[in-house]
Amino acid sequence: MLLVPPYYQNWKLQRYLDTLAEDPATSGKPPEAVRASILNRAAELGLPVHSGDVRVTRPDGALRIEVLYIVKIDLPVYTVDLHFRPGAGGA
């Protein structure tokens, strides 16, 4: 049961990234503004995402968002590191 919440929160972040990438208004924003929006949403979800974990690029003019972060789960016998790589957009 300890592993379910991080996966659910990651799913919510993935849906947010998909929405951002599909929103025409996002294409006019600078990468720093998009990154700040993603960091705010991740914080709302309680995810340990930092500025360096978010990559916003525009290859061939298409917005591409990539996020890489790790959630540590302490189980009774050992610790598990869950690696998440949500992303959205072209390229």
N, CA, C and O atoms as CSV, one atom per row, in Angstrom:
chain,resi,resn,atom,element,x,y,z
A,1,MET,N,N,0.810,-1.202,0.000
A,1,MET,CA,C,0.000,0.000,0.000
A,1,MET,C,C,0.859,1.274,0.000
A,1,MET,O,O,0.402,2.322,-0.457
A,2,LEU,N,N,2.075,1.195,0.499
A,2,LEU,CA,C,2.943,2.372,0.537
A,2,LEU,C,C,3.384,2.811,-0.858
A,2,LEU,O,O,3.768,3.963,-1.058
A,3,LEU,N,N,3.330,1.893,-1.819
A,3,LEU,CA,C,3.782,2.218,-3.162
A,3,LEU,C,C,2.695,2.858,-4.025
A,3,LEU,O,O,3.011,3.473,-5.044
A,4,VAL,N,N,1.450,2.731,-3.648
A,4,VAL,CA,C,0.349,3.240,-4.467
A,4,VAL,C,C,0.324,4.768,-4.552
A,4,VAL,O,O,0.206,5.289,-5.661
A,5,PRO,N,N,0.427,5.516,-3.453
A,5,PRO,CA,C,0.332,6.984,-3.555
A,5,PRO,C,C,1.335,7.632,-4.503
A,5,PRO,O,O,0.936,8.513,-5.265
A,6,PRO,N,N,2.616,7.250,-4.504
A,6,PRO,CA,C,3.544,7.893,-5.457
A,6,PRO,C,C,3.169,7.635,-6.916
A,6,PRO,O,O,3.311,8.520,-7.759
A,7,TYR,N,N,2.693,6.436,-7.213
A,7,TYR,CA,C,2.281,6.131,-8.584
A,7,TYR,C,C,1.046,6.942,-8.981
A,7,TYR,O,O,0.942,7.409,-10.115
A,8,TYR,N,N,0.129,7.102,-8.059
A,8,TYR,CA,C,-1.076,7.889,-8.330
A,8,TYR,C,C,-0.719,9.365,-8.537
A,8,TYR,O,O,-1.244,10.005,-9.447
A,9,GLN,N,N,0.163,9.903,-7.707
A,9,GLN,CA,C,0.574,11.296,-7.845
A,9,GLN,C,C,1.347,11.495,-9.147
A,9,GLN,O,O,1.206,12.533,-9.793
A,10,ASN,N,N,2.159,10.520,-9.540
A,10,ASN,CA,C,2.873,10.606,-10.804
A,10,ASN,C,C,1.887,10.614,-11.970
A,10,ASN,O,O,2.077,11.342,-12.944
A,11,TRP,N,N,0.848,9.815,-11.872
A,11,TRP,CA,C,-0.190,9.790,-12.906
A,11,TRP,C,C,-0.837,11.171,-13.035
A,11,TRP,O,O,-1.088,11.639,-14.145
A,12,LYS,N,N,-1.104,11.815,-11.910
A,12,LYS,CA,C,-1.680,13.167,-11.933
A,12,LYS,C,C,-0.713,14.156,-12.589
A,12,LYS,O,O,-1.134,15.011,-13.368
A,13,LEU,N,N,0.576,14.041,-12.277
A,13,LEU,CA,C,1.570,14.925,-12.884
A,13,LEU,C,C,1.644,14.668,-14.388
A,13,LEU,O,O,1.743,15.613,-15.170
A,14,GLN,N,N,1.597,13.411,-14.796
A,14,GLN,CA,C,1.628,13.084,-16.217
A,14,GLN,C,C,0.445,13.710,-16.946
A,14,GLN,O,O,0.616,14.252,-18.037
A,15,ARG,N,N,-0.722,13.646,-16.378
A,15,ARG,CA,C,-1.906,14.255,-16.995
A,15,ARG,C,C,-1.735,15.764,-17.110
A,15,ARG,O,O,-2.137,16.364,-18.107
A,16,TYR,N,N,-1.135,16.381,-16.084
A,16,TYR,CA,C,-0.886,17.822,-16.120
A,16,TYR,C,C,0.091,18.169,-17.251
A,16,TYR,O,O,-0.118,19.139,-17.979
A,17,LEU,N,N,1.152,17.375,-17.392
A,17,LEU,CA,C,2.124,17.615,-18.454
A,17,LEU,C,C,1.470,17.478,-19.828
A,17,LEU,O,O,1.740,18.276,-20.726
A,18,ASP,N,N,0.613,16.472,-19.992
A,18,ASP,CA,C,-0.098,16.292,-21.257
A,18,ASP,C,C,-0.956,17.511,-21.571
A,18,ASP,O,O,-0.988,17.982,-22.708
A,19,THR,N,N,-1.648,18.017,-20.562
A,19,THR,CA,C,-2.497,19.199,-20.738
A,19,THR,C,C,-1.665,20.418,-21.119
A,19,THR,O,O,-2.038,21.177,-22.013
A,20,LEU,N,N,-0.540,20.600,-20.438
A,20,LEU,CA,C,0.353,21.726,-20.757
A,20,LEU,C,C,0.851,21.642,-22.191
A,20,LEU,O,O,0.830,22.635,-22.919
A,21,ALA,N,N,1.297,20.464,-22.597
A,21,ALA,CA,C,1.872,20.294,-23.935
A,21,ALA,C,C,0.838,20.525,-25.030
A,21,ALA,O,O,1.183,20.976,-26.122
A,22,GLU,N,N,-0.421,20.221,-24.749
A,22,GLU,CA,C,-1.480,20.370,-25.752
A,22,GLU,C,C,-2.091,21.766,-25.773
A,22,GLU,O,O,-2.793,22.119,-26.721
A,23,ASP,N,N,-1.835,22.559,-24.746
A,23,ASP,CA,C,-2.424,23.895,-24.641
A,23,ASP,C,C,-1.671,24.876,-25.546
A,23,ASP,O,O,-0.471,25.082,-25.361
A,24,PRO,N,N,-2.354,25.478,-26.514
A,24,PRO,CA,C,-1.684,26.431,-27.410
A,24,PRO,C,C,-1.078,27.626,-26.662
A,24,PRO,O,O,-0.086,28.193,-27.119
A,25,ALA,N,N,-1.647,28.008,-25.546
A,25,ALA,CA,C,-1.121,29.142,-24.775
A,25,ALA,C,C,0.266,28.833,-24.207
A,25,ALA,O,O,1.068,29.744,-24.000
A,26,THR,N,N,0.546,27.574,-23.959
A,26,THR,CA,C,1.843,27.187,-23.397
A,26,THR,C,C,2.970,27.389,-24.405
A,26,THR,O,O,4.101,27.682,-24.018
A,27,SER,N,N,2.673,27.236,-25.682
A,27,SER,CA,C,3.723,27.344,-26.694
A,27,SER,C,C,4.344,28.736,-26.740
A,27,SER,O,O,5.486,28.877,-27.176
A,28,GLY,N,N,3.627,29.762,-26.304
A,28,GLY,CA,C,4.160,31.115,-26.306
A,28,GLY,C,C,4.930,31.478,-25.046
A,28,GLY,O,O,5.559,32.534,-24.989
A,29,LYS,N,N,4.887,30.625,-24.049
A,29,LYS,CA,C,5.571,30.919,-22.781
A,29,LYS,C,C,7.041,30.519,-22.852
A,29,LYS,O,O,7.390,29.546,-23.520
A,30,PRO,N,N,7.898,31.265,-22.166
A,30,PRO,CA,C,9.315,30.865,-22.122
A,30,PRO,C,C,9.482,29.581,-21.301
A,30,PRO,O,O,8.663,29.293,-20.429
A,31,PRO,N,N,10.532,28.818,-21.574
A,31,PRO,CA,C,10.760,27.558,-20.851
A,31,PRO,C,C,10.787,27.725,-19.330
A,31,PRO,O,O,10.337,26.837,-18.606
A,32,GLU,N,N,11.306,28.848,-18.840
A,32,GLU,CA,C,11.372,29.071,-17.397
A,32,GLU,C,C,9.980,29.154,-16.784
A,32,GLU,O,O,9.758,28.667,-15.676
A,33,ALA,N,N,9.042,29.770,-17.502
A,33,ALA,CA,C,7.668,29.889,-17.010
A,33,ALA,C,C,6.982,28.525,-16.996
A,33,ALA,O,O,6.244,28.205,-16.064
A,34,VAL,N,N,7.227,27.727,-18.028
A,34,VAL,CA,C,6.654,26.378,-18.089
A,34,VAL,C,C,7.236,25.532,-16.958
A,34,VAL,O,O,6.506,24.806,-16.283
A,35,ARG,N,N,8.553,25.627,-16.751
A,35,ARG,CA,C,9.216,24.890,-15.675
A,35,ARG,C,C,8.637,25.288,-14.317
A,35,ARG,O,O,8.376,24.424,-13.479
A,36,ALA,N,N,8.437,26.577,-14.095
A,36,ALA,CA,C,7.876,27.051,-12.820
A,36,ALA,C,C,6.480,26.492,-12.607
A,36,ALA,O,O,6.131,26.112,-11.489
A,37,SER,N,N,5.684,26.436,-13.651
A,37,SER,CA,C,4.339,25.885,-13.561
A,37,SER,C,C,4.382,24.406,-13.175
A,37,SER,O,O,3.593,23.945,-12.350
A,38,ILE,N,N,5.300,23.683,-13.775
A,38,ILE,CA,C,5.443,22.250,-13.471
A,38,ILE,C,C,5.910,22.058,-12.029
A,38,ILE,O,O,5.405,21.186,-11.323
A,39,LEU,N,N,6.860,22.861,-11.597
A,39,LEU,CA,C,7.359,22.760,-10.225
A,39,LEU,C,C,6.262,23.071,-9.212
A,39,LEU,O,O,6.174,22.423,-8.169
A,40,ASN,N,N,5.430,24.058,-9.517
A,40,ASN,CA,C,4.321,24.384,-8.621
A,40,ASN,C,C,3.335,23.233,-8.517
A,40,ASN,O,O,2.884,22.893,-7.423
A,41,ARG,N,N,2.998,22.630,-9.655
A,41,ARG,CA,C,2.056,21.510,-9.653
A,41,ARG,C,C,2.637,20.318,-8.904
A,41,ARG,O,O,1.934,19.665,-8.133
A,42,ALA,N,N,3.909,20.034,-9.126
A,42,ALA,CA,C,4.560,18.922,-8.424
A,42,ALA,C,C,4.555,19.159,-6.917
A,42,ALA,O,O,4.330,18.229,-6.143
A,43,ALA,N,N,4.800,20.392,-6.499
A,43,ALA,CA,C,4.776,20.719,-5.076
A,43,ALA,C,C,3.372,20.513,-4.502
A,43,ALA,O,O,3.220,20.000,-3.393
A,44,GLU,N,N,2.350,20.915,-5.260
A,44,GLU,CA,C,0.964,20.702,-4.825
A,44,GLU,C,C,0.673,19.216,-4.629
A,44,GLU,O,O,-0.082,18.835,-3.735
A,45,LEU,N,N,1.272,18.393,-5.461
A,45,LEU,CA,C,1.065,16.947,-5.381
A,45,LEU,C,C,1.970,16.282,-4.348
A,45,LEU,O,O,1.844,15.086,-4.087
A,46,GLY,N,N,2.881,17.054,-3.761
A,46,GLY,CA,C,3.790,16.512,-2.762
A,46,GLY,C,C,4.917,15.678,-3.350
A,46,GLY,O,O,5.458,14.798,-2.681
A,47,LEU,N,N,5.272,15.954,-4.601
A,47,LEU,CA,C,6.331,15.208,-5.276
A,47,LEU,C,C,7.674,15.924,-5.140
A,47,LEU,O,O,7.727,17.152,-5.215
A,48,PRO,N,N,8.757,15.175,-4.943
A,48,PRO,CA,C,10.084,15.771,-4.767
A,48,PRO,C,C,10.742,16.143,-6.097
A,48,PRO,O,O,11.788,15.601,-6.454
A,49,VAL,N,N,10.125,17.067,-6.820
A,49,VAL,CA,C,10.651,17.507,-8.113
A,49,VAL,C,C,11.351,18.849,-7.908
A,49,VAL,O,O,10.788,19.773,-7.322
A,50,HIS,N,N,12.586,18.942,-8.399
A,50,HIS,CA,C,13.377,20.162,-8.276
A,50,HIS,C,C,13.609,20.756,-9.665
A,50,HIS,O,O,13.383,20.091,-10.676
A,51,SER,N,N,14.053,21.991,-9.708
A,51,SER,CA,C,14.244,22.693,-10.972
A,51,SER,C,C,15.121,21.910,-11.948
A,51,SER,O,O,14.827,21.862,-13.142
A,52,GLY,N,N,16.178,21.307,-11.456
A,52,GLY,CA,C,17.076,20.538,-12.306
A,52,GLY,C,C,16.470,19.239,-12.827
A,52,GLY,O,O,17.024,18.612,-13.730
A,53,ASP,N,N,15.339,18.836,-12.262
A,53,ASP,CA,C,14.668,17.608,-12.683
A,53,ASP,C,C,13.754,17.825,-13.883
A,53,ASP,O,O,13.263,16.862,-14.471
A,54,VAL,N,N,13.523,19.088,-14.251
A,54,VAL,CA,C,12.572,19.417,-15.316
A,54,VAL,C,C,13.319,19.962,-16.522
A,54,VAL,O,O,14.116,20.892,-16.406
A,55,ARG,N,N,13.052,19.376,-17.669
A,55,ARG,CA,C,13.682,19.835,-18.919
A,55,ARG,C,C,12.585,20.240,-19.895
A,55,ARG,O,O,11.729,19.432,-20.253
A,56,VAL,N,N,12.622,21.495,-20.318
A,56,VAL,CA,C,11.650,22.017,-21.276
A,56,VAL,C,C,12.422,22.453,-22.516
A,56,VAL,O,O,13.277,23.336,-22.447
A,57,THR,N,N,12.114,21.826,-23.651
A,57,THR,CA,C,12.799,22.136,-24.899
A,57,THR,C,C,11.774,22.354,-26.008
A,57,THR,O,O,10.589,22.058,-25.856
A,58,ARG,N,N,12.263,22.877,-27.120
A,58,ARG,CA,C,11.411,23.098,-28.291
A,58,ARG,C,C,12.115,22.589,-29.553
A,58,ARG,O,O,12.456,23.380,-30.433
A,59,PRO,N,N,12.332,21.279,-29.645
A,59,PRO,CA,C,12.959,20.757,-30.864
A,59,PRO,C,C,12.001,20.902,-32.045
A,59,PRO,O,O,10.834,20.520,-31.956
A,60,ASP,N,N,12.490,21.444,-33.125
A,60,ASP,CA,C,11.672,21.654,-34.330
A,60,ASP,C,C,10.409,22.457,-34.044
A,60,ASP,O,O,9.395,22.285,-34.721
A,61,GLY,N,N,10.465,23.338,-33.037
A,61,GLY,CA,C,9.339,24.211,-32.723
A,61,GLY,C,C,8.250,23.582,-31.881
A,61,GLY,O,O,7.305,24.268,-31.492
A,62,ALA,N,N,8.355,22.288,-31.587
A,62,ALA,CA,C,7.347,21.610,-30.779
A,62,ALA,C,C,7.794,21.570,-29.318
A,62,ALA,O,O,8.953,21.276,-29.025
A,63,LEU,N,N,6.886,21.863,-28.422
A,63,LEU,CA,C,7.201,21.847,-26.995
A,63,LEU,C,C,7.425,20.409,-26.533
A,63,LEU,O,O,6.622,19.526,-26.832
A,64,ARG,N,N,8.512,20.176,-25.808
A,64,ARG,CA,C,8.817,18.859,-25.238
A,64,ARG,C,C,9.133,19.056,-23.768
A,64,ARG,O,O,9.980,19.876,-23.413
A,65,ILE,N,N,8.450,18.299,-22.908
A,65,ILE,CA,C,8.650,18.377,-21.457
A,65,ILE,C,C,9.113,17.013,-20.969
A,65,ILE,O,O,8.513,15.987,-21.290
A,66,GLU,N,N,10.188,17.014,-20.188
A,66,GLU,CA,C,10.698,15.784,-19.586
A,66,GLU,C,C,10.988,16.049,-18.116
A,66,GLU,O,O,11.581,17.068,-17.762
A,67,VAL,N,N,10.570,15.136,-17.278
A,67,VAL,CA,C,10.794,15.261,-15.837
A,67,VAL,C,C,11.378,13.937,-15.350
A,67,VAL,O,O,10.926,12.866,-15.754
A,68,LEU,N,N,12.361,14.017,-14.499
A,68,LEU,CA,C,12.951,12.831,-13.886
A,68,LEU,C,C,13.079,13.098,-12.394
A,68,LEU,O,O,13.725,14.061,-11.982
A,69,TYR,N,N,12.465,12.248,-11.592
A,69,TYR,CA,C,12.590,12.417,-10.150
A,69,TYR,C,C,12.502,11.059,-9.464
A,69,TYR,O,O,12.038,10.079,-10.045
A,70,ILE,N,N,12.957,11.025,-8.215
A,70,ILE,CA,C,13.011,9.784,-7.439
A,70,ILE,C,C,12.226,9.978,-6.145
A,70,ILE,O,O,12.360,10.994,-5.464
A,71,VAL,N,N,11.408,8.984,-5.825
A,71,VAL,CA,C,10.672,8.970,-4.560
A,71,VAL,C,C,11.218,7.818,-3.731
A,71,VAL,O,O,11.223,6.673,-4.181
A,72,LYS,N,N,11.674,8.116,-2.524
A,72,LYS,CA,C,12.180,7.084,-1.626
A,72,LYS,C,C,11.033,6.598,-0.738
A,72,LYS,O,O,10.325,7.394,-0.122
A,73,ILE,N,N,10.867,5.283,-0.687
A,73,ILE,CA,C,9.847,4.662,0.139
A,73,ILE,C,C,10.551,3.786,1.169
A,73,ILE,O,O,11.279,2.860,0.812
A,74,ASP,N,N,10.331,4.082,2.440
A,74,ASP,CA,C,10.912,3.285,3.519
A,74,ASP,C,C,9.955,2.157,3.880
A,74,ASP,O,O,8.877,2.387,4.428
A,75,LEU,N,N,10.369,0.941,3.564
A,75,LEU,CA,C,9.608,-0.248,3.924
A,75,LEU,C,C,10.202,-0.810,5.215
A,75,LEU,O,O,11.312,-0.436,5.595
A,76,PRO,N,N,9.489,-1.688,5.881
A,76,PRO,CA,C,9.992,-2.195,7.166
A,76,PRO,C,C,11.402,-2.800,7.096
A,76,PRO,O,O,12.170,-2.679,8.050
A,77,VAL,N,N,11.743,-3.445,5.985
A,77,VAL,CA,C,13.031,-4.129,5.913
A,77,VAL,C,C,14.076,-3.348,5.124
A,77,VAL,O,O,15.267,-3.445,5.417
A,78,TYR,N,N,13.646,-2.572,4.123
A,78,TYR,CA,C,14.592,-1.854,3.274
A,78,TYR,C,C,13.921,-0.623,2.664
A,78,TYR,O,O,12.729,-0.387,2.859
A,79,THR,N,N,14.713,0.154,1.922
A,79,THR,CA,C,14.224,1.357,1.255
A,79,THR,C,C,14.185,1.108,-0.248
A,79,THR,O,O,15.098,0.515,-0.823
A,80,VAL,N,N,13.107,1.573,-0.868
A,80,VAL,CA,C,12.939,1.431,-2.314
A,80,VAL,C,C,12.995,2.812,-2.942
A,80,VAL,O,O,12.341,3.741,-2.467
A,81,ASP,N,N,13.773,2.951,-4.007
A,81,ASP,CA,C,13.805,4.191,-4.780
A,81,ASP,C,C,12.955,3.981,-6.028
A,81,ASP,O,O,13.273,3.143,-6.872
A,82,LEU,N,N,11.879,4.744,-6.137
A,82,LEU,CA,C,11.028,4.686,-7.314
A,82,LEU,C,C,11.449,5.798,-8.268
A,82,LEU,O,O,11.422,6.973,-7.901
A,83,HIS,N,N,11.836,5.439,-9.482
A,83,HIS,CA,C,12.279,6.392,-10.493
A,83,HIS,C,C,11.111,6.672,-11.441
A,83,HIS,O,O,10.562,5.753,-12.049
A,84,PHE,N,N,10.739,7.940,-11.559
A,84,PHE,CA,C,9.646,8.331,-12.431
A,84,PHE,C,C,10.178,9.235,-13.540
A,84,PHE,O,O,11.041,10.080,-13.304
A,85,ARG,N,N,9.647,9.045,-14.765
A,85,ARG,CA,C,10.060,9.830,-15.927
A,85,ARG,C,C,8.860,10.270,-16.739
A,85,ARG,O,O,8.720,9.867,-17.894
A,86,PRO,N,N,7.987,11.090,-16.163
A,86,PRO,CA,C,6.865,11.572,-16.987
A,86,PRO,C,C,7.358,12.555,-18.033
A,86,PRO,O,O,8.348,13.257,-17.831
A,87,GLY,N,N,6.666,12.593,-19.133
A,87,GLY,CA,C,7.033,13.515,-20.204
A,87,GLY,C,C,5.854,13.748,-21.117
A,87,GLY,O,O,4.871,13.008,-21.077
A,88,ALA,N,N,5.951,14.778,-21.942
A,88,ALA,CA,C,4.877,15.099,-22.873
A,88,ALA,C,C,5.414,15.962,-23.985
A,88,ALA,O,O,6.477,16.572,-23.869
A,89,GLY,N,N,4.665,16.003,-25.063
A,89,GLY,CA,C,5.007,16.896,-26.161
A,89,GLY,C,C,5.620,16.185,-27.344
A,89,GLY,O,O,5.738,14.960,-27.378
A,90,GLY,N,N,6.011,17.001,-28.319
A,90,GLY,CA,C,6.555,16.485,-29.565
A,90,GLY,C,C,7.977,16.016,-29.465
A,90,GLY,O,O,8.627,16.145,-28.428
A,91,ALA,N,N,8.450,15.470,-30.559
A,91,ALA,CA,C,9.817,14.989,-30.747
A,91,ALA,C,C,10.131,13.709,-30.082
A,91,ALA,O,O,11.256,13.221,-30.182
